[in-house]
Amino acid sequence: MRKFFVLIFGVLCAWSVYSQDMSVLSPDGHLNVKIFVKEGKPMYSVTYKDKPMLESSPLGLITNEGDFSTNMKFVQKSEGKVDKKYTQDKIKQAQVHYEANTLRCTFQDAKERQLSVLFQVSNNDVAFRYELSAWGERRACVVEKETTGFRFPSVTTAFVSYMMAPMESFARTSPSYESGYQTDVPMAETTSGTGYVFPGLFRVGNDGWVLLSETGVTSLYCASHLGKYHDGMYTVEYPNPKENNGFGSNGVQIGLPGVTPWRTITIGDNLKPVVETTIPFDVVEPLYDASQKY
């Protein structure tokens, strides 16, 4: 009898661990995003046509209220679909039909404060953002750092443009314009101390192409960029504190509940999906109606 209960306990423990692994597929089934918790850290990975495009990569935010990137546990999930049509006559495609499967994963820290990550996966595109709850009487917090990472397979090469050093160049206006490019170089060579601008393009050997970027940045949140290749991956970084002559901060004060901009990942086995993607517009809504037609 004792062995029986030990066996049942082991099965329940295994089920509990397994139940924290979640996934969401694109409508055509080619893109697969898996979300899981590893040693208290929310993680995700992405495959395209069963080939790894992003290996286990971290998720999370660090705020003045606490670290929501470690010592977290999964508490719930919700699934859904997005099906919308819109007209945008100033981009690559005037009539757009956007379809995606969604997965919202909610994690909780030791103080039972929750952080959700919303994934929207369409054919060739992954978009995700963080959603912060109101914690008790807290109605605002400062996001000090984002731990989102992008861990590519080791065969990957990069096509990236490095950030300019702050307060240099003409009239000390940098970073104010694009700088040089590194093209098709091993990731280990992308070690610029100032990081790299969005978008960044990556070739995963002969298996596919990946474009990283962001969208949905408003006056309520800062723009971001890629940090240098470090510890086998790239991470999202906020503005350099030395910009603007060092005035202000590079953190973000955000009202609660609140959301971050979207991180976008465009994937294909050739460059056609990268060139034709409309994901910067698919996941956002107009902020206001224009006073006239432009």
N, C-alpha and C positions, 0 to 999 in steps of 0.2 A: 504493500500500500504506500509506504514511504517513497519507494522508487517511482511509483505512479505520480505522486504529487510533485516530485522533483522534475519528472518529465514534463508535466503540465506547466510548471513554472518556467521551465526552459523554453517551451513553445511560446508561452505568452510573452516572455522577454524578447524572443526573436521576432515575434509579430509586432511588438511595440517598436523595435528598431526599424523593421521593414516598413511599418506604416508611416514613418517619417520621410520616406522616399516618395516624391510626387513627380509627375511629369505632365507635360502638355505638348500636343502635336499640332503641326500646321494643318490646315484643311486638306492639303494633298498628301499628308502623312510623311513627307520627306524630312521636315525639320522636327527634331525632338529635343525639348528642353527638360532636363531633370533637375529638381530642387531637393536638397536634403540637408540634414544637420550632421556635421562631423565634429565630434569632440566639443560640442557646444557652439560651433560656428556654422551659420547658414552658408550653404554653398550651392553652386549650380554648374551644369555642364551642358554643352550643345553638340548634337551630332546632325549631320546632313547626309541623307541616304546611307545611314549607318556608319558614316565615317566621322571621326572626332574632329570638330572644328575648334571647340574650346574645351579644355580639360577642367577638372575640378577647380573652380574659381570662387573667391570669397564674395559675400554680400554683407552689407551692414553700414550703419552710421555711428559716428561717435559725437555725442552732444554734451553740452554743459550739464545735462541732467543724468547722463550715464552713457556707458558703452554698449551699443546695440549691435555689436559685431561678434561678441563672444559670450560664453555662458548663457546662451539662449536655448530655448526649447520650442518645438513646434506645437501649436495649440489647435489650429483649425485651417481649413481651406475651403474655397468656393470656386466653382467653375462656371463658365458662361461663354457666350459668343458675341461677336460684334459683326454687324452687317450694315454698312452704310454706303451711300452714294453721294458724291459731291462733284461740283464743277470748279475747276481752277484753271483759268485760261492763260496763266502766265508761267506754267511749269511744263514739264515734258509731256504730260498727258492731261487733256482738258476734262474728259469724263472719267472719273475714278470710281471703281467699285471695290471697296475695302472689306475683306472678310478675314476674321481672325478668331481663334479660340483663346479664351482667357483663363488664367489661374491666379487667384489671390491666395498667397500663403501668409499666415499670421504667426509671428514668433513672439515669445514672451521672456522677459528677464526675471531675475530672482525676486524683484519687487512687483511682479505681475504687470509691468508696463509693456504695452504691445507695440510692435512695429510690423507692418504688412509690406509685402512686395507684390505688386501687380504685374504679371506677365501677359503680354498680348502677342500671340504667335500667328503670323500670316504666312503665306507661301513666300519663302525667301527672306522673311524679316522677323526679327525678335525685338520687341520693345518692352522695357520694364522701368518702373519707377517705385520709389518708396512712399508709403503713406503712414504718417504719424498720427496717433490718436491723441486725444486730450487726456492727460494723466492726472486724475484727481482734479485739483484746483488749478493746475498748470494750464496756461493758455498761450504760452510761447516758449520757445527754447532756441538755443544757438547750435546749429550744426557746425561742428568744428572740423570734421573730416569725414570723408566717405571712403569706405574700405573696398568698394567695388573693384574687382580685379578681372583681368582677361588673361588666362593662361593658355597659350597656344601650344600645339604639338611642336616638338623640338625642330622639325624640318622647316618650320615657317620662316619666311623672309618678309621684310617690311618695306613699305613705301610711305615714308613719313616726312613731315616738315617740322623742324625743331622750333621751339619758342625762342623769340629774341630775348636777350637779357634786359631787365627792366631799367628804365631811365638812362638809356644810351642812344646812340644813333643821332639823326638830325634833330636838333632842338630838344634832345633828351625825351623824345616822344615814344620810344619803344616800350613795350611791344605795340607796334601800330601797323605793321604790314607783314606779309608772308616773308619768310626767310628761305634759306636753301632747303633742298630736298635730299634725302637719302633714299635711293631707289634699289629695290630688290636686294637688300643687305641682310645678313644674318641678324637675328634679334639681339645677339650679344654685342653688336656694334651700335645699337641705338641707346646710348648712355648719356645723352645730353642732360646736363644738370638742370636745365630750365624746362625739360619735358618737351612734349610734341602737341601740335594743334590738332583739333578735330577738323575734318575726318581723317582717319588713318586707315590705310589699305594694307592688307596682309594676304600673302599667297601661302596656302597650306600645302606645300609640296605640289604633287599632281592631283590632289584631292579636291581643291576648291579655293575660293576667294572669300575674304571677310572684310567688310567695311564697318568700322566703328565710328559712331558719332553721337550727337545728342540733339534733342529738339524740345520745344515747349519751355524754353527759357524766357522768363518775364522779368519785370522789375522787382518781383518778389523773391528772386533767387539769382545767384551768380552763375555766370558761364564757367565751364570747367575745361580741362584738357587732360591729355595722357601724361602720366609721369614716365620717367625713364624706365627702361627694362631692368628689373631688379628682382632677385629671388625667383627667377623663372617666369615672370609675368609683368604686365603693365597694370597700373592702377589709375583710378580717377583722381585728379588733383584739382584743388581750387586755386584762385589767382595767387600769384607771388605777393607776399606781404610788402615787398620792396617797391611794388608798383605804386603810382600816384604819390611819389616821394615819401612813401611809407605812411601816409595818412589813411585812416580807416583800418578795417580788418579784412581778413580773407575768409572769415566764417560767414554764416548766413543766419540771420534771425528769422524764424519762421513761426507764424501763428499756428496754434493747435486747435482743431485738427488741421493738418496741412500735407502737401505733397511736394515732391521734388520734380525737377525736369525728367524727361524720359531719356534713358540710355538706349541707343539703337544699334542693332547688329544685323547687317545685311549679308546674306550668304548665298553662294551659288557655285556650281562646278565650272562656270565660266563667268566672264565679266558682264554679260547681258543683264542679269538682275541688279548688279551694282549700278550700272549706268541708268537703268530704267526705274529704280526704286522711287516710290512716292511716300515712303515712311515718314519723312519729316512733317508731312501734312496729314497723314492718315490718322495719327493719334492725338491731334490737337483740334481745338475748335476756335473759330474767330473770337477775338477778344471784344470786338465792337464792330458795328456796321460803318463802312466808309461813308463819308459825307457825299461822295460822288464817285462815279465809275472812272477808274484810272486805266 
